């Protein structure tokens, strides 16, 4: 039951992503300065947006966990952050590739947008080791929720401050009206596809962990019941 609807969701995600990237490759116009290499924008920027939103969603789910103390909300918060970290790795890789092709270097330490995303990524990179360093499940969930809320509040503050600073190299695409209509349409399609990918991976991981937990519970029940079954069967033998 945990995986209900996942097949249809997976098919929809593949169709939207393939269609969006086909539109990016063959329909979106070439950038006047960067040419075809600018098209990595349609992968890199949606990845970054979805990853950052996923971090914030993890914090919101953690708030619900602290309110209700129900383990399912802790699981949802953990999975949202876990998927966002995976997408964050893809953001850093695609960003480095784009930087190398456009600027001739893999990284610029004096560029606020790049460094701020790296700081957020490294901050959340400590989430998993911190979480599993605590053996007690209730304390683990509680501390992880506090971390997720604090870090989730830091994300918009960090990037709000960065957006207020002048960007010497990194383009301020959305605030400057640089994208023409076809580029906006392509970007929105790619963003929708990336959001679907996040949700699909999220649903798959939730279903897997719930099914695994249910299997462990059934296994423990079988082990607990085994001595009783042997004792009741002995007189018959």
N, C-alpha and C positions, 0 to 999 in steps of 0.2 A: 504493500500500500504506500510505502514511503516514496517509491519511484513512479507513482501514478502520473501520467502525462509527460514524462521525461522524453519519451521517444518523439512525440510531436514537437515538443519544445526544442529538441536537438535539431530536428529537420528544419524548423523555422529559423533557428539561429544560423545554420549552414547556408540556407537560401539567402537570407538577408546579408550575411557577411560576404558571400561570393558575389552577389549582385552589387553590393556597395563598392567592393574593390574593383569590380569590372567597370562600374561607372567612373571610379577614380582613375582607372588606367586609360579608358577609351573616350570618356565624355568630358571630364573636367578639363578646362583649358590649361595649357602650359603656363607656368609662371614666367613673367617677362625677364626676371633676373636669374632664376635658378634652373629654369627649364624643367626637364622631366624629373630630376632628383627632388624637386619640391613635393612631389606626390607622396613621399613618405610622411608628409604632414597629415594625411588622411588616416594613417595608422598611429603615428606617434601622439598626436594631440588627443584623439578619442581615448587612447589607452591611459594617458595622464589624467584626463578628466574623470573617467570611470574609476580609476584607482583611488584618486583623492576622495571622490564621493563615497566609495566603498569604505574608506577609513572612517569617514564621518558617520556612515550608517552603522558601522561597528560600535561607535560610541553611543549612538542612540539606542541600539539594542542592549548595550551594557547598562544604560539607565533603567531600562525595563527589567533587567535581571536584578538590579539592586532593589527595585520597587517590589518585585514579586517573589524573589528568591527561588524562582523556578529554573532548574538547570537548562531547560530548552532555550531560554533566552541567552544564557552564557554560551551555549553551543552555537547559536546563530551569530552572536557577536564574534566569536573566535573564527568561524568559517568566513565571515565577511572580511575580516582583517587578513586572514590567510590568503584568500583569493586576491585581495588588493596587493599584497606583497608580491605575489607571482606576477601580476600585471605590472607592478612597479619595476621589477627586473627588466621586463620588456620595454618599459618606458626609458630606462637608462641606456639599454642597448641601442634602441632605435634612435634615441637622442644623440648618442655618441657617433653613430653612423652618419646621421644628418649633419652633425657638426663637422665631421671630417670631410664630407663631400662639399660642404658650403664654405667653411671657414679655414679648412686645411689643418685643423687640430681636433683631437678627440674630446677635449674638455677645456672650458674656460673658467678658472676659479674666481674671476672678478665679475661674473655674470650672475645677478641675483636670482633669476628664475631657476637656473640650473642648480645652484648651490642650495637654494631653499628646498627644492624637491629632494635632493640628496639628503639633507638634514631630516626631512620628514621620513624618508625611507629608512634611514639608519635608526631613527627613533623607534619606528615600528619594528625594525629588525631585532630590537631587544625584547619585544613582547613575548615571543615564543620561548626563548630561553628563561625569561623571568617566570613565565607561567608554569612551565614544567619543572622548574627548580623547587616548587612547593609541592610536597607530597599530599598533604591534606586537601581533598577535593573541594570542600566548602571554602577554605581559605584561598585556595588556588583560584576559584571562580570569582571570589570577592575582590581579591587584589587585581586580577586581570581586568575586571570591570572598571575599577577605579582608574587603572592605567589607560584603558580604552577611552574612557570619558575625557580624561585630562588631555591625552594626545589628540583625540578627535576635536576638542575645542581649539587646540593649537593650530590645526591645519588651516582653517579660514583666516585666523589672525595672522599667521605667517605669510600666506599668499596675498592677503589684503595689504599688508605692509610692503610686500615686494612690488605689487602692482602700482603702488604710489611712487615708487622710485623710477628715475629715468633709466630706460633700457638702452645701453650703448650698442649691443649687438643683437640680442634676442628680440625678435619682432613682437610688437603689441598688435596682433592681428585683429582681435575682436573689438578693440576699443578705437580703432582708427578707420574702420569702414573700408579696409583694403580688399575684402573678399567680394567679388562679383557674384551675381545670382547663381550661375552654374556651380561655382565653388562652394557656396553656402549649401546648396542642395546636396552636393556630394558629401560635404562634411557631416551634415545632419544624418544622412543615410549611414555613413560609417560609424557615427556616434551611436545610432540606434542599434547597429549590428554589434558593437562592442558592449553596449549595455545588455543586450540579449546574451552575449557570450558570458558576461559576468554572472547573470542570473542563472544561466544553465549550469555553469560550473558550481555555483553556490548550491543549487538544488541537488546536483549529483553528490556533492560532498556531504550535505546534510543527510540525504537518503542513505549513503554508505555508512556514515557514522551511527545513525539510528539503527540500521539493520545490524551492524556489528555489535552494538550495545545490546540489542534484543537477543542476538545469538549467544553472547556471553551470559546473559541472564538465564536463558534456557539451559545452557550447559551447567551453570551452577545449580539450578534446580534439579537437573538429572543426577548430579554428583551427590546432592543432599538427600535425594530420595533413594539412591542406590542401596544404602545399608538397610533401610526399612523393607525394601523389596526382597533382599536376601533373607532377612529374618522371617518374613511371612512365607517365603517359599520353602524354607528348610523343613518344616513338618511334613509337607506334601511329599518331598523327596524321601 
